[in-house]
């Protein structure tokens, strides 16, 4: 089912959408606090990144290699 995110300021808007959902065959699933580390989005835990990690070594390895994620998946994840 396609999804749509609606941002609202008034709780009456949520109540209205919930009431309309009964008649127009859609569901209202509230998501609270997207982007907070202790919340989840569709059962996927969100974890805040660690800014203290040094990725300079990885930059040197991968810079200038002309790598494409789609080609890497095709080549590396195929069954033998």
Backbone as a chain_set.jsonl record, in Angstrom:
{"seq": "XXXXXXXXXXXXXXXXXXXXXXXXXXXXXXXXXXXXXXXXXXXXXXXXXXXXXXXXXXXXXXXXXXXXXXXXXXXXXXXX", "coords": {"N": [[0.846, -1.168, 0.0], [0.626, 2.218, -0.836], [2.263, 4.959, 0.862], [1.796, 7.929, 2.826], [2.97, 10.782, 4.387], [1.719, 12.963, 6.723], [2.014, 16.071, 8.129], [0.978, 17.753, 11.004], [-0.399, 20.343, 13.095], [-2.356, 20.56, 15.018], [-4.133, 18.575, 17.317], [-6.735, 17.991, 16.759], [-6.818, 17.704, 14.048], [-5.637, 15.192, 13.636], [-7.609, 13.623, 14.838], [-9.736, 14.126, 13.07], [-8.688, 13.001, 10.684], [-8.501, 10.34, 11.487], [-11.202, 9.732, 11.842], [-12.107, 10.072, 9.2], [-10.739, 8.001, 7.977], [-12.191, 5.719, 8.493], [-14.225, 5.795, 6.648], [-13.108, 6.134, 4.101], [-11.348, 4.078, 3.466], [-8.547, 3.986, 4.355], [-5.639, 3.874, 6.46], [-4.573, 5.204, 9.584], [-1.524, 5.693, 10.947], [0.217, 6.692, 13.516], [3.445, 8.188, 13.773], [5.925, 8.772, 16.037], [8.377, 11.007, 17.001], [10.427, 10.7, 14.955], [13.736, 10.141, 14.097], [14.875, 10.279, 16.585], [17.064, 8.589, 18.793], [16.06, 6.594, 20.471], [13.666, 5.813, 19.492], [11.572, 4.157, 17.005], [11.118, 3.448, 13.528], [8.695, 2.126, 11.7], [9.217, -0.417, 12.895], [11.982, -0.556, 12.708], [14.895, -0.038, 14.335], [16.239, 3.146, 15.166], [19.425, 4.422, 15.267], [21.626, 6.675, 16.654], [24.362, 8.215, 14.963], [27.929, 7.837, 15.468], [29.98, 10.402, 15.888], [32.633, 10.462, 16.47], [34.119, 8.602, 15.155], [36.786, 7.882, 13.001], [37.026, 8.13, 9.62], [38.946, 8.424, 7.697], [40.809, 6.562, 6.691], [39.163, 4.821, 5.241], [38.253, 6.573, 3.286], [40.566, 7.04, 1.788], [40.889, 4.486, 0.71], [38.618, 4.062, -0.946], [38.332, 6.298, -2.622], [38.382, 7.549, -5.901], [38.016, 5.108, -7.173], [35.862, 4.662, -8.776], [33.446, 3.298, -8.13], [30.323, 1.614, -8.203], [27.297, 1.22, -6.583], [25.215, -0.466, -7.469], [26.479, -2.161, -9.346], [28.345, -3.372, -7.629], [26.622, -4.849, -5.962], [25.547, -6.67, -7.825], [27.824, -8.091, -8.647], [29.035, -9.005, -6.253], [27.094, -10.176, -4.601], [25.988, -12.359, -5.828], [24.9, -15.734, -6.244], [26.955, -18.621, -6.145]], "CA": [[0.0, 0.0, 0.0], [1.411, 3.459, -0.827], [2.247, 5.677, 2.125], [1.838, 9.375, 2.783], [3.204, 11.356, 5.705], [1.04, 14.244, 6.887], [2.43, 16.779, 9.331], [-0.119, 18.584, 11.475], [-0.096, 21.079, 14.322], [-3.467, 20.488, 15.95], [-4.576, 17.198, 17.539], [-8.051, 17.827, 16.134], [-6.561, 17.227, 12.687], [-5.461, 13.745, 13.735], [-8.93, 13.053, 15.11], [-10.488, 14.2, 11.819], [-8.144, 11.996, 9.768], [-8.885, 9.021, 12.006], [-12.618, 9.535, 11.519], [-12.233, 9.91, 7.746], [-10.17, 6.716, 7.591], [-13.239, 4.701, 8.59], [-15.115, 5.876, 5.49], [-12.398, 6.192, 2.827], [-10.475, 2.917, 3.32], [-7.124, 4.171, 4.592], [-5.33, 3.724, 7.873], [-3.754, 6.239, 10.205], [-0.522, 5.113, 11.818], [1.062, 7.801, 13.971], [4.863, 7.972, 14.039], [6.304, 9.774, 17.03], [9.803, 11.202, 17.254], [11.334, 10.166, 13.945], [15.058, 10.72, 14.197], [15.417, 10.123, 17.93], [17.759, 7.303, 18.853], [15.342, 5.571, 21.218], [12.392, 5.551, 18.818], [11.728, 3.306, 15.834], [10.335, 3.795, 12.357], [8.235, 0.886, 11.071], [9.91, -1.532, 13.563], [13.419, -0.517, 12.445], [15.455, 0.864, 15.338], [17.089, 4.231, 14.697], [20.562, 4.577, 16.155], [22.384, 7.885, 16.338], [25.716, 7.944, 14.504], [29.02, 8.214, 16.356], [30.798, 11.346, 15.128], [34.038, 10.361, 16.854], [34.776, 7.583, 14.334], [37.629, 8.443, 11.954], [36.841, 7.366, 8.38], [39.957, 8.848, 6.728], [41.393, 5.384, 6.04], [38.203, 4.347, 4.245], [38.232, 7.547, 2.199], [41.726, 6.765, 0.943], [40.693, 3.208, 0.02], [37.543, 4.072, -1.929], [38.344, 7.477, -3.482], [38.944, 7.359, -7.233], [37.838, 3.737, -7.653], [34.722, 4.653, -9.686], [32.602, 2.195, -7.703], [28.889, 1.813, -8.335], [26.637, 0.306, -5.65], [24.438, -1.466, -8.205], [27.412, -3.157, -9.884], [28.886, -4.142, -6.514], [25.621, -5.838, -5.543], [25.452, -7.709, -8.857], [29.047, -8.9, -8.674], [29.414, -9.581, -4.964], [26.021, -10.872, -3.906], [25.406, -13.421, -6.639], [25.171, -17.082, -5.766], [27.931, -19.364, -6.959]], "C": [[0.895, 1.236, 0.0], [1.253, 4.188, 0.508], [2.349, 7.172, 1.883], [2.046, 9.872, 4.204], [2.571, 12.737, 5.736], [1.51, 14.844, 8.195], [1.304, 17.727, 9.725], [0.269, 19.245, 12.784], [-1.146, 20.857, 15.397], [-3.912, 19.034, 16.102], [-5.965, 16.949, 16.967], [-7.908, 17.325, 14.698], [-6.38, 15.716, 12.678], [-6.794, 13.056, 13.98], [-9.776, 13.037, 13.851], [-10.006, 13.136, 10.83], [-8.515, 10.582, 10.206], [-10.347, 8.725, 11.69], [-12.832, 9.33, 10.023], [-11.724, 8.548, 7.28], [-11.211, 5.607, 7.622], [-14.07, 4.649, 7.31], [-14.389, 5.774, 4.15], [-11.322, 5.126, 2.675], [-8.991, 3.278, 3.324], [-6.888, 4.06, 6.087], [-4.42, 4.849, 8.339], [-2.826, 5.558, 11.191], [0.392, 6.239, 12.284], [2.499, 7.358, 14.191], [5.309, 9.113, 14.926], [7.815, 9.822, 17.123], [10.725, 10.587, 16.235], [12.666, 10.89, 14.067], [15.647, 10.652, 15.595], [15.986, 8.718, 18.062], [16.971, 6.226, 19.586], [13.974, 5.263, 20.618], [12.636, 4.614, 17.642], [10.792, 3.785, 14.739], [9.981, 2.49, 11.661], [9.022, -0.319, 11.593], [11.396, -1.626, 13.232], [14.022, 0.442, 13.456], [16.353, 1.912, 14.698], [18.186, 4.456, 15.717], [21.332, 5.814, 15.717], [23.808, 7.513, 15.949], [26.755, 8.433, 15.508], [29.971, 9.106, 15.57], [32.281, 11.253, 15.469], [34.806, 9.337, 16.01], [35.536, 8.261, 13.191], [37.521, 7.563, 10.708], [37.857, 7.756, 7.306], [40.578, 7.665, 5.987], [40.46, 4.844, 4.96], [38.14, 5.291, 3.046], [39.392, 7.291, 1.246], [41.537, 5.478, 0.135], [39.726, 3.346, -1.144], [37.552, 5.27, -2.878], [39.014, 7.143, -4.814], [38.78, 5.966, -7.803], [36.684, 3.611, -8.633], [33.807, 3.454, -9.394], [31.133, 2.575, -7.813], [28.193, 0.773, -7.46], [25.864, -0.792, -6.384], [25.354, -2.551, -8.773], [28.033, -3.991, -8.769], [27.9, -5.202, -6.041], [25.532, -6.98, -6.547], [26.65, -8.659, -8.809], [29.29, -9.649, -7.37], [28.337, -10.442, -4.334], [25.357, -11.959, -4.745], [25.783, -14.776, -6.06], [26.114, -17.798, -6.708], [27.346, -20.655, -7.456]], "O": [[1.848, 1.29, 0.778], [0.238, 4.049, 1.191], [2.906, 7.624, 0.883], [1.364, 9.423, 5.125], [2.849, 13.579, 4.882], [1.42, 14.21, 9.246], [0.743, 18.421, 8.877], [1.155, 18.77, 13.495], [-0.838, 20.961, 16.584], [-4.053, 18.331, 15.101], [-6.33, 15.8, 16.718], [-8.773, 16.609, 14.194], [-6.913, 15.034, 11.803], [-7.072, 12.013, 13.389], [-10.462, 12.052, 13.58], [-10.819, 12.449, 10.211], [-8.809, 9.728, 9.37], [-10.692, 7.604, 11.316], [-13.652, 8.503, 9.623], [-12.223, 8.003, 6.296], [-11.118, 4.651, 6.852], [-14.562, 3.587, 6.93], [-14.994, 5.369, 3.157], [-10.452, 5.268, 1.816], [-8.26, 2.916, 2.402], [-7.824, 4.143, 6.882], [-3.606, 5.371, 7.577], [-3.272, 4.927, 12.15], [1.25, 6.694, 11.526], [2.746, 6.28, 14.732], [5.097, 10.282, 14.605], [8.463, 8.792, 17.304], [11.734, 9.993, 16.616], [12.708, 12.118, 14.133], [16.83, 10.945, 15.767], [15.443, 7.767, 17.5], [17.197, 5.041, 19.341], [13.204, 4.506, 21.209], [13.784, 4.311, 17.319], [9.791, 4.45, 15.008], [10.849, 1.822, 11.1], [9.45, -1.158, 10.801], [12.009, -2.67, 13.453], [13.695, 1.629, 13.441], [17.132, 1.605, 13.796], [17.909, 4.659, 16.899], [21.65, 5.972, 14.538], [24.397, 6.603, 16.532], [26.487, 9.335, 16.301], [30.688, 8.631, 14.689], [33.102, 11.902, 14.821], [36.024, 9.222, 16.144], [34.986, 9.117, 12.498], [37.884, 6.387, 10.741], [37.655, 7.453, 6.13], [40.844, 7.755, 4.788], [40.915, 4.453, 3.885], [37.988, 4.84, 1.911], [39.215, 7.323, 0.029], [41.984, 5.398, -1.009], [39.979, 2.808, -2.222], [36.823, 5.248, -3.87], [40.081, 6.53, -4.847], [39.366, 5.669, -8.844], [36.529, 2.566, -9.265], [33.445, 2.7, -10.298], [30.751, 3.715, -7.548], [28.466, -0.421, -7.579], [25.87, -1.941, -5.943], [25.033, -3.736, -8.688], [28.229, -5.195, -8.939], [28.296, -6.331, -5.751], [25.45, -8.143, -6.152], [26.498, -9.876, -8.918], [29.708, -10.807, -7.389], [28.66, -11.368, -3.589], [24.272, -12.427, -4.401], [26.848, -14.941, -5.465], [26.07, -17.599, -7.922], [28.021, -21.41, -8.156]]}, "num_chains": 1, "name": "protein.A"}
